[in-house]
Amino acid sequence: MKGVRKADLPTKTCPVCNRPFTWRKKWERVWELVKYCSDRCRGEARKRERS
Ligand SMILES: [Zn+2]
């Protein structure tokens, strides 16, 4: 065993900017619900829904 890899953290792909983002401590309780990499992308997604 060589220890735990950082790559073991879960990742998702943001549908707005199409970039992968990695699990963060602040999301530990809401990871299932997180869709976007940032508040900015979440805002963008809302704008798009409106049109
Ligand atoms: Zn994004």
mmCIF file of the protein (N, C-alpha, C, O) and its ligand, coordinates in Angstrom:
data_MODEL
# 
_entry.id   MODEL 
# 
loop_
_entity.id 
_entity.type 
_entity.pdbx_number_of_molecules 
1 polymer     1 
2 non-polymer 1 
# 
_entity_poly.entity_id                      1 
_entity_poly.type                           'polypeptide(L)' 
_entity_poly.nstd_linkage                   no 
_entity_poly.nstd_monomer                   no 
_entity_poly.pdbx_seq_one_letter_code       MKGVRKADLPTKTCPVCNRPFTWRKKWERVWELVKYCSDRCRGEARKRERS 
_entity_poly.pdbx_seq_one_letter_code_can   MKGVRKADLPTKTCPVCNRPFTWRKKWERVWELVKYCSDRCRGEARKRERS 
_entity_poly.pdbx_strand_id                 A 
# 
loop_
_entity_poly_seq.entity_id 
_entity_poly_seq.num 
_entity_poly_seq.mon_id 
_entity_poly_seq.hetero 
1 1  MET n 
1 2  LYS n 
1 3  GLY n 
1 4  VAL n 
1 5  ARG n 
1 6  LYS n 
1 7  ALA n 
1 8  ASP n 
1 9  LEU n 
1 10 PRO n 
1 11 THR n 
1 12 LYS n 
1 13 THR n 
1 14 CYS n 
1 15 PRO n 
1 16 VAL n 
1 17 CYS n 
1 18 ASN n 
1 19 ARG n 
1 20 PRO n 
1 21 PHE n 
1 22 THR n 
1 23 TRP n 
1 24 ARG n 
1 25 LYS n 
1 26 LYS n 
1 27 TRP n 
1 28 GLU n 
1 29 ARG n 
1 30 VAL n 
1 31 TRP n 
1 32 GLU n 
1 33 LEU n 
1 34 VAL n 
1 35 LYS n 
1 36 TYR n 
1 37 CYS n 
1 38 SER n 
1 39 ASP n 
1 40 ARG n 
1 41 CYS n 
1 42 ARG n 
1 43 GLY n 
1 44 GLU n 
1 45 ALA n 
1 46 ARG n 
1 47 LYS n 
1 48 ARG n 
1 49 GLU n 
1 50 ARG n 
1 51 SER n 
# 
loop_
_struct_asym.id 
_struct_asym.entity_id 
A 1 
B 2 
# 
loop_
_chem_comp.id 
_chem_comp.type 
_chem_comp.mon_nstd_flag 
ALA 'L-peptide linking' y 
ARG 'L-peptide linking' y 
ASN 'L-peptide linking' y 
ASP 'L-peptide linking' y 
CYS 'L-peptide linking' y 
GLU 'L-peptide linking' y 
GLY 'peptide linking'   y 
LEU 'L-peptide linking' y 
LYS 'L-peptide linking' y 
MET 'L-peptide linking' y 
PHE 'L-peptide linking' y 
PRO 'L-peptide linking' y 
SER 'L-peptide linking' y 
THR 'L-peptide linking' y 
TRP 'L-peptide linking' y 
TYR 'L-peptide linking' y 
VAL 'L-peptide linking' y 
ZN  non-polymer         . 
# 
_pdbx_entity_nonpoly.entity_id   2 
_pdbx_entity_nonpoly.name        ? 
_pdbx_entity_nonpoly.comp_id     ZN 
# 
_pdbx_nonpoly_scheme.asym_id         B 
_pdbx_nonpoly_scheme.entity_id       2 
_pdbx_nonpoly_scheme.mon_id          ZN 
_pdbx_nonpoly_scheme.ndb_seq_num     1 
_pdbx_nonpoly_scheme.pdb_seq_num     101 
_pdbx_nonpoly_scheme.auth_seq_num    101 
_pdbx_nonpoly_scheme.pdb_mon_id      ZN 
_pdbx_nonpoly_scheme.auth_mon_id     ZN 
_pdbx_nonpoly_scheme.pdb_strand_id   A 
_pdbx_nonpoly_scheme.pdb_ins_code    . 
# 
loop_
_atom_site.group_PDB 
_atom_site.id 
_atom_site.type_symbol 
_atom_site.label_atom_id 
_atom_site.label_alt_id 
_atom_site.label_comp_id 
_atom_site.label_asym_id 
_atom_site.label_entity_id 
_atom_site.label_seq_id 
_atom_site.pdbx_PDB_ins_code 
_atom_site.Cartn_x 
_atom_site.Cartn_y 
_atom_site.Cartn_z 
_atom_site.occupancy 
_atom_site.B_iso_or_equiv 
_atom_site.pdbx_formal_charge 
_atom_site.auth_seq_id 
_atom_site.auth_comp_id 
_atom_site.auth_asym_id 
_atom_site.auth_atom_id 
_atom_site.pdbx_PDB_model_num 
ATOM   1   N  N  . MET A 1 1  ? 0.848   -1.209 0.000   1.00 0.00 ? 1   MET A N  1 
ATOM   2   C  CA . MET A 1 1  ? 0.000   0.000  0.000   1.00 0.00 ? 1   MET A CA 1 
ATOM   3   C  C  . MET A 1 1  ? 0.878   1.251  0.000   1.00 0.00 ? 1   MET A C  1 
ATOM   4   O  O  . MET A 1 1  ? 1.851   1.336  0.749   1.00 0.00 ? 1   MET A O  1 
ATOM   5   N  N  . LYS A 1 2  ? 0.532   2.199  -0.828  1.00 0.00 ? 2   LYS A N  1 
ATOM   6   C  CA . LYS A 1 2  ? 1.288   3.452  -0.890  1.00 0.00 ? 2   LYS A CA 1 
ATOM   7   C  C  . LYS A 1 2  ? 0.458   4.630  -0.398  1.00 0.00 ? 2   LYS A C  1 
ATOM   8   O  O  . LYS A 1 2  ? 0.769   5.782  -0.701  1.00 0.00 ? 2   LYS A O  1 
ATOM   9   N  N  . GLY A 1 3  ? -0.566  4.353  0.340   1.00 0.00 ? 3   GLY A N  1 
ATOM   10  C  CA . GLY A 1 3  ? -1.382  5.453  0.862   1.00 0.00 ? 3   GLY A CA 1 
ATOM   11  C  C  . GLY A 1 3  ? -2.526  5.827  -0.051  1.00 0.00 ? 3   GLY A C  1 
ATOM   12  O  O  . GLY A 1 3  ? -2.694  5.261  -1.131  1.00 0.00 ? 3   GLY A O  1 
ATOM   13  N  N  . VAL A 1 4  ? -3.303  6.780  0.394   1.00 0.00 ? 4   VAL A N  1 
ATOM   14  C  CA . VAL A 1 4  ? -4.503  7.194  -0.340  1.00 0.00 ? 4   VAL A CA 1 
ATOM   15  C  C  . VAL A 1 4  ? -4.142  8.245  -1.377  1.00 0.00 ? 4   VAL A C  1 
ATOM   16  O  O  . VAL A 1 4  ? -3.420  9.203  -1.100  1.00 0.00 ? 4   VAL A O  1 
ATOM   17  N  N  . ARG A 1 5  ? -4.656  8.041  -2.558  1.00 0.00 ? 5   ARG A N  1 
ATOM   18  C  CA . ARG A 1 5  ? -4.399  9.019  -3.615  1.00 0.00 ? 5   ARG A CA 1 
ATOM   19  C  C  . ARG A 1 5  ? -5.356  10.197 -3.500  1.00 0.00 ? 5   ARG A C  1 
ATOM   20  O  O  . ARG A 1 5  ? -6.511  10.030 -3.111  1.00 0.00 ? 5   ARG A O  1 
ATOM   21  N  N  . LYS A 1 6  ? -4.883  11.361 -3.832  1.00 0.00 ? 6   LYS A N  1 
ATOM   22  C  CA . LYS A 1 6  ? -5.778  12.519 -3.905  1.00 0.00 ? 6   LYS A CA 1 
ATOM   23  C  C  . LYS A 1 6  ? -6.887  12.287 -4.910  1.00 0.00 ? 6   LYS A C  1 
ATOM   24  O  O  . LYS A 1 6  ? -8.000  12.791 -4.760  1.00 0.00 ? 6   LYS A O  1 
ATOM   25  N  N  . ALA A 1 7  ? -6.567  11.522 -5.931  1.00 0.00 ? 7   ALA A N  1 
ATOM   26  C  CA . ALA A 1 7  ? -7.524  11.276 -7.005  1.00 0.00 ? 7   ALA A CA 1 
ATOM   27  C  C  . ALA A 1 7  ? -8.738  10.492 -6.531  1.00 0.00 ? 7   ALA A C  1 
ATOM   28  O  O  . ALA A 1 7  ? -9.709  10.333 -7.271  1.00 0.00 ? 7   ALA A O  1 
ATOM   29  N  N  . ASP A 1 8  ? -8.684  10.008 -5.310  1.00 0.00 ? 8   ASP A N  1 
ATOM   30  C  CA . ASP A 1 8  ? -9.842  9.280  -4.798  1.00 0.00 ? 8   ASP A CA 1 
ATOM   31  C  C  . ASP A 1 8  ? -11.001 10.190 -4.431  1.00 0.00 ? 8   ASP A C  1 
ATOM   32  O  O  . ASP A 1 8  ? -12.110 9.708  -4.200  1.00 0.00 ? 8   ASP A O  1 
ATOM   33  N  N  . LEU A 1 9  ? -10.769 11.490 -4.373  1.00 0.00 ? 9   LEU A N  1 
ATOM   34  C  CA . LEU A 1 9  ? -11.878 12.397 -4.126  1.00 0.00 ? 9   LEU A CA 1 
ATOM   35  C  C  . LEU A 1 9  ? -12.837 12.346 -5.302  1.00 0.00 ? 9   LEU A C  1 
ATOM   36  O  O  . LEU A 1 9  ? -12.406 12.270 -6.453  1.00 0.00 ? 9   LEU A O  1 
ATOM   37  N  N  . PRO A 1 10 ? -14.135 12.389 -5.021  1.00 0.00 ? 10  PRO A N  1 
ATOM   38  C  CA . PRO A 1 10 ? -15.095 12.344 -6.121  1.00 0.00 ? 10  PRO A CA 1 
ATOM   39  C  C  . PRO A 1 10 ? -15.054 13.615 -6.959  1.00 0.00 ? 10  PRO A C  1 
ATOM   40  O  O  . PRO A 1 10 ? -14.694 14.687 -6.473  1.00 0.00 ? 10  PRO A O  1 
ATOM   41  N  N  . THR A 1 11 ? -15.421 13.477 -8.195  1.00 0.00 ? 11  THR A N  1 
ATOM   42  C  CA . THR A 1 11 ? -15.483 14.641 -9.082  1.00 0.00 ? 11  THR A CA 1 
ATOM   43  C  C  . THR A 1 11 ? -16.797 14.647 -9.842  1.00 0.00 ? 11  THR A C  1 
ATOM   44  O  O  . THR A 1 11 ? -17.452 13.615 -9.986  1.00 0.00 ? 11  THR A O  1 
ATOM   45  N  N  . LYS A 1 12 ? -17.169 15.814 -10.324 1.00 0.00 ? 12  LYS A N  1 
ATOM   46  C  CA . LYS A 1 12 ? -18.319 15.968 -11.218 1.00 0.00 ? 12  LYS A CA 1 
ATOM   47  C  C  . LYS A 1 12 ? -17.915 16.929 -12.318 1.00 0.00 ? 12  LYS A C  1 
ATOM   48  O  O  . LYS A 1 12 ? -16.908 17.629 -12.211 1.00 0.00 ? 12  LYS A O  1 
ATOM   49  N  N  . THR A 1 13 ? -18.708 16.954 -13.372 1.00 0.00 ? 13  THR A N  1 
ATOM   50  C  CA . THR A 1 13 ? -18.448 17.912 -14.437 1.00 0.00 ? 13  THR A CA 1 
ATOM   51  C  C  . THR A 1 13 ? -19.520 18.981 -14.419 1.00 0.00 ? 13  THR A C  1 
ATOM   52  O  O  . THR A 1 13 ? -20.714 18.684 -14.426 1.00 0.00 ? 13  THR A O  1 
ATOM   53  N  N  . CYS A 1 14 ? -19.086 20.212 -14.396 1.00 0.00 ? 14  CYS A N  1 
ATOM   54  C  CA . CYS A 1 14 ? -20.024 21.328 -14.385 1.00 0.00 ? 14  CYS A CA 1 
ATOM   55  C  C  . CYS A 1 14 ? -20.684 21.456 -15.760 1.00 0.00 ? 14  CYS A C  1 
ATOM   56  O  O  . CYS A 1 14 ? -19.978 21.559 -16.763 1.00 0.00 ? 14  CYS A O  1 
ATOM   57  N  N  . PRO A 1 15 ? -22.010 21.452 -15.834 1.00 0.00 ? 15  PRO A N  1 
ATOM   58  C  CA . PRO A 1 15 ? -22.684 21.526 -17.129 1.00 0.00 ? 15  PRO A CA 1 
ATOM   59  C  C  . PRO A 1 15 ? -22.627 22.909 -17.764 1.00 0.00 ? 15  PRO A C  1 
ATOM   60  O  O  . PRO A 1 15 ? -22.963 23.063 -18.938 1.00 0.00 ? 15  PRO A O  1 
ATOM   61  N  N  . VAL A 1 16 ? -22.213 23.895 -17.018 1.00 0.00 ? 16  VAL A N  1 
ATOM   62  C  CA . VAL A 1 16 ? -22.143 25.256 -17.556 1.00 0.00 ? 16  VAL A CA 1 
ATOM   63  C  C  . VAL A 1 16 ? -20.799 25.502 -18.230 1.00 0.00 ? 16  VAL A C  1 
ATOM   64  O  O  . VAL A 1 16 ? -20.751 25.902 -19.394 1.00 0.00 ? 16  VAL A O  1 
ATOM   65  N  N  . CYS A 1 17 ? -19.713 25.267 -17.509 1.00 0.00 ? 17  CYS A N  1 
ATOM   66  C  CA . CYS A 1 17 ? -18.385 25.526 -18.073 1.00 0.00 ? 17  CYS A CA 1 
ATOM   67  C  C  . CYS A 1 17 ? -17.724 24.246 -18.586 1.00 0.00 ? 17  CYS A C  1 
ATOM   68  O  O  . CYS A 1 17 ? -16.635 24.290 -19.159 1.00 0.00 ? 17  CYS A O  1 
ATOM   69  N  N  . ASN A 1 18 ? -18.391 23.106 -18.376 1.00 0.00 ? 18  ASN A N  1 
ATOM   70  C  CA . ASN A 1 18 ? -17.872 21.823 -18.863 1.00 0.00 ? 18  ASN A CA 1 
ATOM   71  C  C  . ASN A 1 18 ? -16.502 21.466 -18.300 1.00 0.00 ? 18  ASN A C  1 
ATOM   72  O  O  . ASN A 1 18 ? -15.723 20.760 -18.940 1.00 0.00 ? 18  ASN A O  1 
ATOM   73  N  N  . ARG A 1 19 ? -16.221 21.948 -17.127 1.00 0.00 ? 19  ARG A N  1 
ATOM   74  C  CA . ARG A 1 19 ? -14.956 21.583 -16.493 1.00 0.00 ? 19  ARG A CA 1 
ATOM   75  C  C  . ARG A 1 19 ? -15.226 20.682 -15.309 1.00 0.00 ? 19  ARG A C  1 
ATOM   76  O  O  . ARG A 1 19 ? -16.225 20.842 -14.609 1.00 0.00 ? 19  ARG A O  1 
ATOM   77  N  N  . PRO A 1 20 ? -14.328 19.730 -15.086 1.00 0.00 ? 20  PRO A N  1 
ATOM   78  C  CA . PRO A 1 20 ? -14.480 18.882 -13.907 1.00 0.00 ? 20  PRO A CA 1 
ATOM   79  C  C  . PRO A 1 20 ? -14.141 19.656 -12.641 1.00 0.00 ? 20  PRO A C  1 
ATOM   80  O  O  . PRO A 1 20 ? -13.234 20.487 -12.624 1.00 0.00 ? 20  PRO A O  1 
ATOM   81  N  N  . PHE A 1 21 ? -14.878 19.368 -11.599 1.00 0.00 ? 21  PHE A N  1 
ATOM   82  C  CA . PHE A 1 21 ? -14.531 19.948 -10.306 1.00 0.00 ? 21  PHE A CA 1 
ATOM   83  C  C  . PHE A 1 21 ? -14.536 18.861 -9.254  1.00 0.00 ? 21  PHE A C  1 
ATOM   84  O  O  . PHE A 1 21 ? -15.208 17.837 -9.385  1.00 0.00 ? 21  PHE A O  1 
ATOM   85  N  N  . THR A 1 22 ? -13.779 19.109 -8.223  1.00 0.00 ? 22  THR A N  1 
ATOM   86  C  CA . THR A 1 22 ? -13.525 18.081 -7.215  1.00 0.00 ? 22  THR A CA 1 
ATOM   87  C  C  . THR A 1 22 ? -14.270 18.387 -5.930  1.00 0.00 ? 22  THR A C  1 
ATOM   88  O  O  . THR A 1 22 ? -14.496 19.542 -5.568  1.00 0.00 ? 22  THR A O  1 
ATOM   89  N  N  . TRP A 1 23 ? -14.634 17.336 -5.271  1.00 0.00 ? 23  TRP A N  1 
ATOM   90  C  CA . TRP A 1 23 ? -15.281 17.435 -3.949  1.00 0.00 ? 23  TRP A CA 1 
ATOM   91  C  C  . TRP A 1 23 ? -14.550 18.417 -3.044  1.00 0.00 ? 23  TRP A C  1 
ATOM   92  O  O  . TRP A 1 23 ? -13.321 18.431 -2.964  1.00 0.00 ? 23  TRP A O  1 
ATOM   93  N  N  . ARG A 1 24 ? -15.338 19.230 -2.373  1.00 0.00 ? 24  ARG A N  1 
ATOM   94  C  CA . ARG A 1 24 ? -14.744 20.153 -1.396  1.00 0.00 ? 24  ARG A CA 1 
ATOM   95  C  C  . ARG A 1 24 ? -15.396 19.950 -0.039  1.00 0.00 ? 24  ARG A C  1 
ATOM   96  O  O  . ARG A 1 24 ? -16.543 19.521 0.081   1.00 0.00 ? 24  ARG A O  1 
ATOM   97  N  N  . LYS A 1 25 ? -14.615 20.275 0.966   1.00 0.00 ? 25  LYS A N  1 
ATOM   98  C  CA . LYS A 1 25 ? -15.078 20.083 2.339   1.00 0.00 ? 25  LYS A CA 1 
ATOM   99  C  C  . LYS A 1 25 ? -16.434 20.761 2.581   1.00 0.00 ? 25  LYS A C  1 
ATOM   100 O  O  . LYS A 1 25 ? -17.301 20.211 3.260   1.00 0.00 ? 25  LYS A O  1 
ATOM   101 N  N  . LYS A 1 26 ? -16.599 21.948 2.021   1.00 0.00 ? 26  LYS A N  1 
ATOM   102 C  CA . LYS A 1 26 ? -17.839 22.694 2.255   1.00 0.00 ? 26  LYS A CA 1 
ATOM   103 C  C  . LYS A 1 26 ? -19.060 21.993 1.653   1.00 0.00 ? 26  LYS A C  1 
ATOM   104 O  O  . LYS A 1 26 ? -20.199 22.306 1.998   1.00 0.00 ? 26  LYS A O  1 
ATOM   105 N  N  . TRP A 1 27 ? -18.808 21.046 0.755   1.00 0.00 ? 27  TRP A N  1 
ATOM   106 C  CA . TRP A 1 27 ? -19.911 20.324 0.122   1.00 0.00 ? 27  TRP A CA 1 
ATOM   107 C  C  . TRP A 1 27 ? -20.153 18.955 0.744   1.00 0.00 ? 27  TRP A C  1 
ATOM   108 O  O  . TRP A 1 27 ? -20.941 18.170 0.217   1.00 0.00 ? 27  TRP A O  1 
ATOM   109 N  N  . GLU A 1 28 ? -19.495 18.661 1.843   1.00 0.00 ? 28  GLU A N  1 
ATOM   110 C  CA . GLU A 1 28 ? -19.544 17.282 2.325   1.00 0.00 ? 28  GLU A CA 1 
ATOM   111 C  C  . GLU A 1 28 ? -20.962 16.798 2.626   1.00 0.00 ? 28  GLU A C  1 
ATOM   112 O  O  . GLU A 1 28 ? -21.259 15.609 2.510   1.00 0.00 ? 28  GLU A O  1 
ATOM   113 N  N  . ARG A 1 29 ? -21.826 17.723 3.009   1.00 0.00 ? 29  ARG A N  1 
ATOM   114 C  CA . ARG A 1 29 ? -23.207 17.313 3.321   1.00 0.00 ? 29  ARG A CA 1 
ATOM   115 C  C  . ARG A 1 29 ? -24.164 17.452 2.151   1.00 0.00 ? 29  ARG A C  1 
ATOM   116 O  O  . ARG A 1 29 ? -25.282 16.937 2.193   1.00 0.00 ? 29  ARG A O  1 
ATOM   117 N  N  . VAL A 1 30 ? -23.735 18.136 1.121   1.00 0.00 ? 30  VAL A N  1 
ATOM   118 C  CA . VAL A 1 30 ? -24.651 18.406 0.002   1.00 0.00 ? 30  VAL A CA 1 
ATOM   119 C  C  . VAL A 1 30 ? -24.098 17.932 -1.338  1.00 0.00 ? 30  VAL A C  1 
ATOM   120 O  O  . VAL A 1 30 ? -24.610 18.303 -2.393  1.00 0.00 ? 30  VAL A O  1 
ATOM   121 N  N  . TRP A 1 31 ? -23.076 17.132 -1.292  1.00 0.00 ? 31  TRP A N  1 
ATOM   122 C  CA . TRP A 1 31 ? -22.413 16.724 -2.547  1.00 0.00 ? 31  TRP A CA 1 
ATOM   123 C  C  . TRP A 1 31 ? -23.395 16.143 -3.556  1.00 0.00 ? 31  TRP A C  1 
ATOM   124 O  O  . TRP A 1 31 ? -23.284 16.396 -4.755  1.00 0.00 ? 31  TRP A O  1 
ATOM   125 N  N  . GLU A 1 32 ? -24.349 15.369 -3.070  1.00 0.00 ? 32  GLU A N  1 
ATOM   126 C  CA . GLU A 1 32 ? -25.332 14.767 -3.975  1.00 0.00 ? 32  GLU A CA 1 
ATOM   127 C  C  . GLU A 1 32 ? -26.106 15.831 -4.742  1.00 0.00 ? 32  GLU A C  1 
ATOM   128 O  O  . GLU A 1 32 ? -26.583 15.592 -5.852  1.00 0.00 ? 32  GLU A O  1 
ATOM   129 N  N  . LEU A 1 33 ? -26.223 17.004 -4.137  1.00 0.00 ? 33  LEU A N  1 
ATOM   130 C  CA . LEU A 1 33 ? -27.042 18.066 -4.714  1.00 0.00 ? 33  LEU A CA 1 
ATOM   131 C  C  . LEU A 1 33 ? -26.238 19.066 -5.537  1.00 0.00 ? 33  LEU A C  1 
ATOM   132 O  O  . LEU A 1 33 ? -26.797 19.867 -6.286  1.00 0.00 ? 33  LEU A O  1 
ATOM   133 N  N  . VAL A 1 34 ? -24.935 19.004 -5.387  1.00 0.00 ? 34  VAL A N  1 
ATOM   134 C  CA . VAL A 1 34 ? -24.096 19.975 -6.091  1.00 0.00 ? 34  VAL A CA 1 
ATOM   135 C  C  . VAL A 1 34 ? -24.071 19.665 -7.581  1.00 0.00 ? 34  VAL A C  1 
ATOM   136 O  O  . VAL A 1 34 ? -23.781 18.539 -7.984  1.00 0.00 ? 34  VAL A O  1 
ATOM   137 N  N  . LYS A 1 35 ? -24.382 20.682 -8.406  1.00 0.00 ? 35  LYS A N  1 
ATOM   138 C  CA . LYS A 1 35 ? -24.357 20.476 -9.852  1.00 0.00 ? 35  LYS A CA 1 
ATOM   139 C  C  . LYS A 1 35 ? -23.320 21.343 -10.532 1.00 0.00 ? 35  LYS A C  1 
ATOM   140 O  O  . LYS A 1 35 ? -22.795 20.987 -11.587 1.00 0.00 ? 35  LYS A O  1 
ATOM   141 N  N  . TYR A 1 36 ? -23.030 22.469 -9.932  1.00 0.00 ? 36  TYR A N  1 
ATOM   142 C  CA . TYR A 1 36 ? -22.171 23.441 -10.594 1.00 0.00 ? 36  TYR A CA 1 
ATOM   143 C  C  . TYR A 1 36 ? -20.915 23.701 -9.782  1.00 0.00 ? 36  TYR A C  1 
ATOM   144 O  O  . TYR A 1 36 ? -20.900 23.549 -8.561  1.00 0.00 ? 36  TYR A O  1 
ATOM   145 N  N  . CYS A 1 37 ? -19.859 24.097 -10.489 1.00 0.00 ? 37  CYS A N  1 
ATOM   146 C  CA . CYS A 1 37 ? -18.569 24.248 -9.835  1.00 0.00 ? 37  CYS A CA 1 
ATOM   147 C  C  . CYS A 1 37 ? -18.502 25.486 -8.961  1.00 0.00 ? 37  CYS A C  1 
ATOM   148 O  O  . CYS A 1 37 ? -17.640 25.583 -8.088  1.00 0.00 ? 37  CYS A O  1 
ATOM   149 N  N  . SER A 1 38 ? -19.402 26.432 -9.185  1.00 0.00 ? 38  SER A N  1 
ATOM   150 C  CA . SER A 1 38 ? -19.314 27.701 -8.469  1.00 0.00 ? 38  SER A CA 1 
ATOM   151 C  C  . SER A 1 38 ? -20.667 28.397 -8.466  1.00 0.00 ? 38  SER A C  1 
ATOM   152 O  O  . SER A 1 38 ? -21.568 28.044 -9.225  1.00 0.00 ? 38  SER A O  1 
ATOM   153 N  N  . ASP A 1 39 ? -20.787 29.386 -7.602  1.00 0.00 ? 39  ASP A N  1 
ATOM   154 C  CA . ASP A 1 39 ? -22.015 30.179 -7.593  1.00 0.00 ? 39  ASP A CA 1 
ATOM   155 C  C  . ASP A 1 39 ? -22.214 30.873 -8.932  1.00 0.00 ? 39  ASP A C  1 
ATOM   156 O  O  . ASP A 1 39 ? -23.339 31.052 -9.399  1.00 0.00 ? 39  ASP A O  1 
ATOM   157 N  N  . ARG A 1 40 ? -21.118 31.252 -9.525  1.00 0.00 ? 40  ARG A N  1 
ATOM   158 C  CA . ARG A 1 40 ? -21.193 31.934 -10.810 1.00 0.00 ? 40  ARG A CA 1 
ATOM   159 C  C  . ARG A 1 40 ? -21.838 31.042 -11.876 1.00 0.00 ? 40  ARG A C  1 
ATOM   160 O  O  . ARG A 1 40 ? -22.709 31.484 -12.625 1.00 0.00 ? 40  ARG A O  1 
ATOM   161 N  N  . CYS A 1 41 ? -21.404 29.800 -11.932 1.00 0.00 ? 41  CYS A N  1 
ATOM   162 C  CA . CYS A 1 41 ? -21.973 28.877 -12.912 1.00 0.00 ? 41  CYS A CA 1 
ATOM   163 C  C  . CYS A 1 41 ? -23.434 28.577 -12.578 1.00 0.00 ? 41  CYS A C  1 
ATOM   164 O  O  . CYS A 1 41 ? -24.262 28.431 -13.478 1.00 0.00 ? 41  CYS A O  1 
ATOM   165 N  N  . ARG A 1 42 ? -23.745 28.485 -11.308 1.00 0.00 ? 42  ARG A N  1 
ATOM   166 C  CA . ARG A 1 42 ? -25.141 28.248 -10.928 1.00 0.00 ? 42  ARG A CA 1 
ATOM   167 C  C  . ARG A 1 42 ? -26.011 29.404 -11.414 1.00 0.00 ? 42  ARG A C  1 
ATOM   168 O  O  . ARG A 1 42 ? -27.123 29.198 -11.898 1.00 0.00 ? 42  ARG A O  1 
ATOM   169 N  N  . GLY A 1 43 ? -25.492 30.616 -11.278 1.00 0.00 ? 43  GLY A N  1 
ATOM   170 C  CA . GLY A 1 43 ? -26.220 31.793 -11.767 1.00 0.00 ? 43  GLY A CA 1 
ATOM   171 C  C  . GLY A 1 43 ? -26.417 31.741 -13.276 1.00 0.00 ? 43  GLY A C  1 
ATOM   172 O  O  . GLY A 1 43 ? -27.489 32.068 -13.785 1.00 0.00 ? 43  GLY A O  1 
ATOM   173 N  N  . GLU A 1 44 ? -25.381 31.330 -13.976 1.00 0.00 ? 44  GLU A N  1 
ATOM   174 C  CA . GLU A 1 44 ? -25.476 31.209 -15.426 1.00 0.00 ? 44  GLU A CA 1 
ATOM   175 C  C  . GLU A 1 44 ? -26.547 30.195 -15.819 1.00 0.00 ? 44  GLU A C  1 
ATOM   176 O  O  . GLU A 1 44 ? -27.322 30.427 -16.746 1.00 0.00 ? 44  GLU A O  1 
ATOM   177 N  N  . ALA A 1 45 ? -26.582 29.099 -15.122 1.00 0.00 ? 45  ALA A N  1 
ATOM   178 C  CA . ALA A 1 45 ? -27.557 28.053 -15.431 1.00 0.00 ? 45  ALA A CA 1 
ATOM   179 C  C  . ALA A 1 45 ? -28.971 28.582 -15.248 1.00 0.00 ? 45  ALA A C  1 
ATOM   180 O  O  . ALA A 1 45 ? -29.869 28.254 -16.024 1.00 0.00 ? 45  ALA A O  1 
ATOM   181 N  N  . ARG A 1 46 ? -29.164 29.383 -14.246 1.00 0.00 ? 46  ARG A N  1 
ATOM   182 C  CA . ARG A 1 46 ? -30.501 29.943 -14.019 1.00 0.00 ? 46  ARG A CA 1 
ATOM   183 C  C  . ARG A 1 46 ? -30.897 30.892 -15.129 1.00 0.00 ? 46  ARG A C  1 
ATOM   184 O  O  . ARG A 1 46 ? -32.045 30.902 -15.573 1.00 0.00 ? 46  ARG A O  1 
ATOM   185 N  N  . LYS A 1 47 ? -29.948 31.684 -15.571 1.00 0.00 ? 47  LYS A N  1 
ATOM   186 C  CA . LYS A 1 47 ? -30.240 32.602 -16.684 1.00 0.00 ? 47  LYS A CA 1 
ATOM   187 C  C  . LYS A 1 47 ? -30.678 31.813 -17.908 1.00 0.00 ? 47  LYS A C  1 
ATOM   188 O  O  . LYS A 1 47 ? -31.634 32.174 -18.594 1.00 0.00 ? 47  LYS A O  1 
ATOM   189 N  N  . ARG A 1 48 ? -29.964 30.737 -18.165 1.00 0.00 ? 48  ARG A N  1 
ATOM   190 C  CA . ARG A 1 48 ? -30.284 29.935 -19.354 1.00 0.00 ? 48  ARG A CA 1 
ATOM   191 C  C  . ARG A 1 48 ? -31.660 29.308 -19.254 1.00 0.00 ? 48  ARG A C  1 
ATOM   192 O  O  . ARG A 1 48 ? -32.381 29.218 -20.247 1.00 0.00 ? 48  ARG A O  1 
ATOM   193 N  N  . GLU A 1 49 ? -32.025 28.876 -18.062 1.00 0.00 ? 49  GLU A N  1 
ATOM   194 C  CA . GLU A 1 49 ? -33.345 28.263 -17.896 1.00 0.00 ? 49  GLU A CA 1 
ATOM   195 C  C  . GLU A 1 49 ? -34.465 29.226 -18.238 1.00 0.00 ? 49  GLU A C  1 
ATOM   196 O  O  . GLU A 1 49 ? -35.507 28.831 -18.761 1.00 0.00 ? 49  GLU A O  1 
ATOM   197 N  N  . ARG A 1 50 ? -34.239 30.478 -17.938 1.00 0.00 ? 50  ARG A N  1 
ATOM   198 C  CA . ARG A 1 50 ? -35.280 31.485 -18.131 1.00 0.00 ? 50  ARG A CA 1 
ATOM   199 C  C  . ARG A 1 50 ? -35.601 31.712 -19.592 1.00 0.00 ? 50  ARG A C  1 
ATOM   200 O  O  . ARG A 1 50 ? -36.743 32.022 -19.930 1.00 0.00 ? 50  ARG A O  1 
ATOM   201 N  N  . SER A 1 51 ? -34.631 31.567 -20.457 1.00 0.00 ? 51  SER A N  1 
ATOM   202 C  CA . SER A 1 51 ? -34.861 31.918 -21.853 1.00 0.00 ? 51  SER A CA 1 
ATOM   203 C  C  . SER A 1 51 ? -35.742 30.919 -22.573 1.00 0.00 ? 51  SER A C  1 
ATOM   204 O  O  . SER A 1 51 ? -36.022 31.087 -23.759 1.00 0.00 ? 51  SER A O  1 
HETATM 205 ZN ZN . ZN  B 2 .  ? -18.720 25.735 -13.877 1.00 0.00 2 101 ZN  A ZN 1 
# 
